[in-house]
């Protein structure tokens, strides 16, 4: 039983190492984390509902998960070939497209949640 729990702890360590690597090496991951942090602060400031929090968490995690998958696909392709091969480039482009699509969905969710709230804030300033 002890051996199994050590393996589980090891797997958590590997996962954290992967997250750390992605944050340190991937410019877009840094952008995603920065934007997510700002959105979380906006959520607290606007006192969004539990359902809105749920949608935000799903949107933010969706973008970050697709970015991590994109990074792992790019690293795997680079491991196999450094040459510019059309299929390797397409695989990278498709993975990047997944990140792009999840980011667009997250922006739409953000607009739906915060749009009215920000318009109300602007109206009170004028």
N, CA, C and O of each residue as an XYZ file, in Angstrom:
504
protein
N       0.825     -1.202      0.000
C       0.000      0.000      0.000
C       0.862      1.256      0.000
O       0.526      2.246     -0.650
N       1.960      1.215      0.720
C       2.855      2.373      0.791
C       3.434      2.707     -0.583
O       3.539      3.877     -0.951
N       3.808      1.677     -1.337
C       4.410      1.882     -2.641
C       3.438      2.589     -3.591
O       3.848      3.453     -4.367
N       2.167      2.230     -3.533
C       1.169      2.840     -4.404
C       0.974      4.323     -4.077
O       0.865      5.142     -4.990
N       0.928      4.680     -2.789
C       0.735      6.081     -2.420
C       1.932      6.923     -2.835
O       1.774      8.099     -3.166
N       3.114      6.348     -2.823
C       4.292      7.084     -3.285
C       4.163      7.367     -4.777
O       4.497      8.462     -5.229
N       3.685      6.398     -5.542
C       3.495      6.603     -6.978
C       2.473      7.699     -7.254
O       2.647      8.496     -8.175
N       1.413      7.740     -6.460
C       0.405      8.783     -6.637
C       1.018     10.146     -6.341
O       0.794     11.102     -7.084
N       1.788     10.240     -5.262
C       2.460     11.501     -4.951
C       3.441     11.876     -6.047
O       3.557     13.049     -6.404
N       4.150     10.888     -6.584
C       5.067     11.158     -7.691
C       4.314     11.736     -8.888
O       4.786     12.676     -9.527
N       3.150     11.176     -9.187
C       2.393     11.657    -10.347
C       1.921     13.098    -10.146
O       1.874     13.874    -11.101
N       1.573     13.455     -8.913
C       1.245     14.860     -8.637
C       2.461     15.743     -8.879
O       2.348     16.832     -9.442
N       3.609     15.269     -8.455
C       4.848     16.023     -8.676
C       5.134     16.221    -10.155
O       5.541     17.306    -10.570
N       4.924     15.172    -10.957
C       5.136     15.287    -12.399
C       4.168     16.299    -13.009
O       4.547     17.092    -13.871
N       2.933     16.266    -12.558
C       1.933     17.199    -13.075
C       2.305     18.640    -12.736
O       2.205     19.530    -13.581
N       2.730     18.860    -11.507
C       3.134     20.208    -11.099
C       4.355     20.654    -11.891
O       4.452     21.817    -12.285
N       5.293     19.730    -12.127
C       6.475     20.055    -12.931
C       6.055     20.456    -14.347
O       6.616     21.390    -14.920
N       5.074     19.754    -14.910
C       4.584     20.096    -16.243
C       3.928     21.468    -16.280
O       4.150     22.241    -17.212
N       3.121     21.771    -15.270
C       2.499     23.095    -15.191
C       3.552     24.187    -15.060
O       3.469     25.230    -15.708
N       4.543     23.931    -14.215
C       5.622     24.898    -14.016
C       6.373     25.121    -15.326
O       6.663     26.260    -15.692
N       6.688     24.034    -16.030
C       7.388     24.150    -17.310
C       6.575     24.988    -18.296
O       7.108     25.892    -18.939
N       5.289     24.684    -18.409
C       4.438     25.401    -19.358
C       4.379     26.883    -19.018
O       4.445     27.729    -19.911
N       4.256     27.200    -17.745
C       4.189     28.612    -17.354
C       5.511     29.316    -17.627
O       5.522     30.448    -18.110
N       6.615     28.661    -17.325
C       7.930     29.291    -17.496
C       8.351     29.404    -18.961
O       9.055     30.344    -19.331
N       7.929     28.459    -19.791
C       8.461     28.412    -21.154
C       7.492     28.911    -22.227
O       7.918     29.241    -23.333
N       6.224     28.969    -21.923
C       5.229     29.311    -22.941
C       4.660     30.705    -22.701
O       3.966     30.952    -21.715
N       4.970     31.603    -23.622
C       4.515     32.990    -23.506
C       2.990     33.064    -23.416
O       2.452     33.841    -22.627
N       2.301     32.266    -24.212
C       0.837     32.318    -24.193
C       0.254     31.837    -22.867
O      -0.789     32.330    -22.436
N       0.909     30.891    -22.223
C       0.418     30.428    -20.915
C       0.514     31.564    -19.901
O      -0.372     31.727    -19.062
N       1.584     32.345    -19.977
C       1.708     33.503    -19.081
C       0.582     34.500    -19.337
O       0.023     35.071    -18.400
N       0.256     34.703    -20.609
C      -0.850     35.607    -20.951
C      -2.163     35.063    -20.392
O      -2.948     35.811    -19.808
N      -2.401     33.771    -20.569
C      -3.639     33.162    -20.063
C      -3.750     33.306    -18.545
O      -4.821     33.628    -18.030
N      -2.662     33.071    -17.835
C      -2.683     33.178    -16.368
C      -2.924     34.623    -15.948
O      -3.676     34.877    -15.007
N      -2.295     35.567    -16.633
C      -2.481     36.985    -16.305
C      -3.926     37.416    -16.536
O      -4.526     38.072    -15.684
N      -4.480     37.050    -17.679
C      -5.871     37.403    -17.986
C      -6.820     36.714    -17.007
O      -7.772     37.332    -16.529
N      -6.570     35.451    -16.709
C      -7.423     34.717    -15.765
C      -7.413     35.381    -14.393
O      -8.453     35.489    -13.745
N      -6.244     35.822    -13.954
C      -6.141     36.504    -12.660
C      -6.969     37.786    -12.660
O      -7.685     38.066    -11.699
N      -6.872     38.556    -13.732
C      -7.652     39.795    -13.836
C      -9.150     39.497    -13.844
O      -9.929     40.223    -13.226
N      -9.551     38.442    -14.534
C     -10.967     38.072    -14.604
C     -11.481     37.619    -13.239
O     -12.609     37.937    -12.862
N     -10.665     36.887    -12.506
C     -11.072     36.452    -11.161
C     -11.267     37.671    -10.259
O     -12.246     37.739     -9.515
N     -10.342     38.635    -10.321
C     -10.514     39.860     -9.531
C     -11.781     40.604     -9.956
O     -12.507     41.127     -9.111
N     -12.047     40.651    -11.258
C     -13.271     41.297    -11.739
C     -14.505     40.561    -11.223
O     -15.508     41.187    -10.879
N     -14.429     39.235    -11.171
C     -15.547     38.450    -10.648
C     -15.858     38.791     -9.207
O     -17.020     38.935     -8.828
N     -14.798     38.921     -8.393
C     -15.015     39.310     -6.995
C     -15.563     40.730     -6.911
O     -16.464     41.007     -6.120
N     -15.026     41.617     -7.717
C     -15.444     43.011     -7.693
C     -16.901     43.167     -8.131
O     -17.631     43.994     -7.584
N     -17.317     42.387     -9.100
C     -18.688     42.476     -9.623
C     -19.675     41.580     -8.881
O     -20.869     41.583     -9.182
N     -19.177     40.812     -7.910
C     -20.023     39.915     -7.125
C     -20.884     39.026     -8.025
O     -22.111     39.024     -7.929
N     -20.223     38.282     -8.888
C     -20.952     37.415     -9.811
C     -21.566     36.232     -9.060
O     -21.139     35.888     -7.957
N     -22.568     35.623     -9.676
C     -23.299     34.520     -9.045
C     -22.486     33.222     -9.097
O     -21.460     33.139     -9.771
N     -22.970     32.221     -8.372
C     -22.294     30.916     -8.385
C     -22.283     30.305     -9.783
O     -21.287     29.710    -10.195
N     -23.366     30.449    -10.496
C     -23.434     29.916    -11.866
C     -22.425     30.645    -12.751
O     -21.748     30.020    -13.568
N     -22.326     31.951    -12.593
C     -21.348     32.715    -13.374
C     -19.924     32.295    -13.024
O     -19.069     32.207    -13.905
N     -19.663     32.034    -11.734
C     -18.345     31.525    -11.330
C     -18.064     30.184    -11.992
O     -16.964     29.938    -12.488
N     -19.064     29.330    -11.993
C     -18.902     28.017    -12.613
C     -18.528     28.160    -14.086
O     -17.607     27.501    -14.567
N     -19.244     29.018    -14.792
C     -18.948     29.237    -16.207
C     -17.551     29.815    -16.405
O     -16.834     29.418    -17.324
N     -17.166     30.754    -15.542
C     -15.823     31.338    -15.649
C     -14.735     30.304    -15.401
O     -13.749     30.244    -16.135
N     -14.913     29.497    -14.372
C     -13.917     28.464    -14.061
C     -13.792     27.488    -15.227
O     -12.684     27.104    -15.601
N     -14.916     27.088    -15.798
C     -14.878     26.181    -16.943
C     -14.205     26.835    -18.146
O     -13.425     26.192    -18.848
N     -14.502     28.102    -18.386
C     -13.897     28.803    -19.519
C     -12.391     28.968    -19.330
O     -11.611     28.697    -20.243
N     -11.991     29.410    -18.147
C     -10.566     29.616    -17.870
C      -9.809     28.296    -17.939
O      -8.759     28.205    -18.576
N     -10.345     27.283    -17.287
C      -9.647     25.992    -17.297
C      -9.643     25.388    -18.700
O      -8.682     24.718    -19.078
N     -10.691     25.614    -19.465
C     -10.724     25.120    -20.840
C      -9.606     25.700    -21.688
O      -8.957     24.984    -22.450
N      -9.386     26.997    -21.552
C      -8.299     27.642    -22.300
C      -6.948     27.098    -21.846
O      -6.094     26.781    -22.673
N      -6.758     26.991    -20.549
C      -5.463     26.525    -20.044
C      -5.208     25.059    -20.389
O      -4.083     24.684    -20.719
N      -6.242     24.239    -20.314
C      -6.077     22.825    -20.671
C      -5.709     22.693    -22.148
O      -4.808     21.929    -22.495
N      -6.398     23.434    -23.021
C      -6.053     23.336    -24.440
C      -4.654     23.873    -24.708
O      -3.958     23.362    -25.585
N      -4.233     24.887    -23.973
C      -2.853     25.390    -24.121
C      -1.847     24.329    -23.692
O      -0.815     24.162    -24.342
N      -2.129     23.614    -22.613
C      -1.231     22.536    -22.173
C      -1.179     21.405    -23.200
O      -0.109     20.866    -23.478
N      -2.322     21.051    -23.755
C      -2.345     20.014    -24.790
C      -1.580     20.488    -26.022
O      -0.818     19.723    -26.613
N      -1.777     21.738    -26.408
C      -1.054     22.313    -27.535
C       0.455     22.240    -27.306
O       1.211     21.861    -28.201
N       0.879     22.602    -26.109
C       2.305     22.554    -25.784
C       2.838     21.131    -25.867
O       3.924     20.905    -26.401
N       2.088     20.176    -25.347
C       2.568     18.791    -25.381
C       2.618     18.260    -26.816
O       3.515     17.488    -27.155
N       1.676     18.661    -27.651
C       1.709     18.253    -29.058
C       2.921     18.863    -29.752
O       3.628     18.176    -30.488
N       3.162     20.149    -29.521
C       4.323     20.797    -30.134
C       5.628     20.148    -29.686
O       6.513     19.909    -30.507
N       5.754     19.861    -28.398
C       6.971     19.214    -27.891
C       7.147     17.822    -28.495
O       8.261     17.429    -28.842
N       6.060     17.086    -28.617
C       6.133     15.734    -29.184
C       6.556     15.775    -30.649
O       7.382     14.972    -31.083
N       5.994     16.701    -31.403
C       6.365     16.823    -32.815
C       7.823     17.236    -32.943
O       8.549     16.703    -33.782
N       8.257     18.184    -32.117
C       9.658     18.611    -32.157
C      10.605     17.475    -31.793
O      11.743     17.434    -32.262
N      10.142     16.563    -30.967
C      10.954     15.404    -30.590
C      11.141     14.455    -31.778
O      12.194     13.838    -31.936
N      10.106     14.353    -32.601
C      10.143     13.441    -33.745
C      10.902     14.049    -34.926
O      11.688     13.365    -35.581
N      10.665     15.334    -35.196
C      11.309     15.961    -36.349
C      11.542     17.446    -36.102
O      10.709     18.140    -35.520
N      12.695     17.907    -36.561
C      12.981     19.342    -36.519
C      12.791     19.960    -37.906
O      12.813     21.182    -38.058
N      12.604     19.106    -38.912
C      12.414     19.590    -40.277
C      11.006     20.158    -40.429
O      10.075     19.764    -39.726
N      10.879     21.091    -41.366
C       9.560     21.646    -41.663
C       8.812     20.667    -42.556
O       9.003     20.642    -43.772
N       7.972     19.876    -41.945
C       7.172     18.898    -42.680
C       5.718     19.373    -42.668
O       5.210     19.810    -41.635
N       5.062     19.287    -43.809
C       3.686     19.802    -43.892
C       2.739     19.206    -42.849
O       1.946     19.937    -42.255
N       2.805     17.910    -42.619
C       1.886     17.303    -41.648
C       2.233     17.701    -40.218
O       1.339     17.874    -39.389
N       3.505     17.846    -39.927
C       3.902     18.298    -38.593
C       3.402     19.717    -38.357
O       2.904     20.038    -37.278
N       3.539     20.566    -39.375
C       3.047     21.939    -39.254
C       1.529     21.960    -39.087
O       0.997     22.732    -38.290
N       0.834     21.103    -39.848
C      -0.625     21.039    -39.727
C      -1.058     20.581    -38.340
O      -2.012     21.113    -37.772
N      -0.355     19.595    -37.801
C      -0.694     19.114    -36.453
C      -0.544     20.239    -35.436
O      -1.390     20.408    -34.559
N       0.532     21.003    -35.559
C       0.730     22.141    -34.652
C      -0.349     23.200    -34.863
O      -0.858     23.774    -33.900
N      -0.694     23.457    -36.125
C      -1.723     24.456    -36.421
C      -3.092     24.042    -35.878
O      -3.831     24.871    -35.346
N      -3.420     22.772    -36.013
C      -4.701     22.280    -35.494
C      -4.741     22.415    -33.974
O      -5.758     22.823    -33.413
N      -3.641     22.076    -33.309
C      -3.584     22.214    -31.848
C      -3.723     23.680    -31.444
O      -4.418     23.998    -30.479
N      -3.061     24.569    -32.182
C      -3.189     26.002    -31.900
C      -4.616     26.472    -32.162
O      -5.128     27.341    -31.456
N      -5.258     25.895    -33.177
C      -6.651     26.230    -33.460
C      -7.574     25.862    -32.311
O      -8.544     26.568    -32.037
N      -7.273     24.761    -31.642
C      -8.077     24.365    -30.477
C      -7.964     25.403    -29.367
O      -8.955     25.736    -28.718
N      -6.752     25.913    -29.151
C      -6.556     26.960    -28.141
C      -7.330     28.209    -28.545
O      -8.012     28.820    -27.722
N      -7.220     28.578    -29.806
C      -7.903     29.762    -30.315
C      -9.412     29.650    -30.126
O     -10.058     30.595    -29.673
N      -9.969     28.499    -30.473
C     -11.403     28.280    -30.330
C     -11.843     28.353    -28.871
O     -12.872     28.954    -28.562
N     -11.071     27.746    -27.975
C     -11.437     27.798    -26.554
C     -11.312     29.223    -26.014
O     -12.088     29.627    -25.149
N     -10.342     29.982    -26.517
C     -10.188     31.375    -26.081
C     -11.361     32.226    -26.561
O     -11.855     33.074    -25.818
N     -11.808     32.008    -27.793
C     -12.975     32.741    -28.301
C     -14.204     32.426    -27.451
O     -14.960     33.327    -27.091
N     -14.401     31.154    -27.135
C     -15.537     30.768    -26.285
C     -15.435     31.439    -24.920
O     -16.440     31.899    -24.379
N     -14.229     31.499    -24.359
C     -14.036     32.132    -23.052
C     -14.347     33.626    -23.118
O     -14.950     34.176    -22.196
N     -13.943     34.279    -24.194
C     -14.240     35.705    -24.356
C     -15.750     35.920    -24.440
O     -16.278     36.847    -23.827
N     -16.436     35.083    -25.183
C     -17.896     35.202    -25.297
C     -18.555     35.011    -23.933
O     -19.462     35.761    -23.570
N     -18.105     34.019    -23.184
C     -18.639     33.800    -21.834
C     -18.368     35.023    -20.963
O     -19.241     35.456    -20.211
N     -17.169     35.577    -21.060
C     -16.828     36.776    -20.291
C     -17.711     37.957    -20.648
O     -18.152     38.694    -19.766
N     -17.972     38.140    -21.928
C     -18.847     39.238    -22.362
C     -20.261     39.036    -21.829
O     -20.900     39.987    -21.378
N     -20.743     37.813    -21.880
C     -22.093     37.530    -21.372
C     -22.169     37.815    -19.872
O     -23.154     38.381    -19.398
N     -21.142     37.427    -19.130
C     -21.160     37.607    -17.671
C     -20.907     39.052    -17.278
O     -21.615     39.595    -16.429
N     -19.905     39.681    -17.885
C     -19.473     41.006    -17.429
C     -20.012     42.169    -18.251
O     -19.936     43.314    -17.805
N     -20.549     41.912    -19.432
C     -20.972     43.001    -20.310
C     -21.896     43.997    -19.642
O     -21.598     45.191    -19.602
N     -23.012     43.523    -19.118
C     -23.980     44.414    -18.464
C     -23.385     45.086    -17.232
O     -23.645     46.260    -16.970
N     -22.593     44.343    -16.487
C     -22.006     44.889    -15.258
C     -21.051     46.044    -15.570
O     -21.046     47.060    -14.873
N     -20.244     45.880    -16.622
C     -19.314     46.950    -16.986
C     -20.054     48.150    -17.563
O     -19.669     49.292    -17.310
N     -21.102     47.909    -18.330
C     -21.896     49.022    -18.854
C     -22.550     49.809    -17.723
O     -22.618     51.036    -17.781
N     -23.030     49.111    -16.697
C     -23.606     49.790    -15.530
C     -22.547     50.617    -14.807
O     -22.819     51.738    -14.376
N     -21.343     50.068    -14.675
C     -20.259     50.801    -14.009
C     -19.898     52.061    -14.788
O     -19.666     53.116    -14.197
N     -19.851     51.954    -16.103
C     -19.532     53.114    -16.939
C     -20.640     54.153    -16.841
O     -20.364     55.352    -16.788
N     -21.889     53.702    -16.817
C     -23.027     54.621    -16.727
C     -23.007     55.406    -15.422
O     -23.389     56.576    -15.400
N     -22.569     54.780    -14.340
C     -22.523     55.493    -13.060
C     -21.388     56.510    -13.021
O     -21.433     57.455    -12.233
N     -20.370     56.330    -13.861
C     -19.250     57.272    -13.896
C     -19.574     58.526    -14.689
O     -18.959     59.571    -14.479
N     -20.537     58.428    -15.601
C     -20.854     59.593    -16.440
C     -22.009     60.384    -15.916
O     -22.391     61.389    -16.515
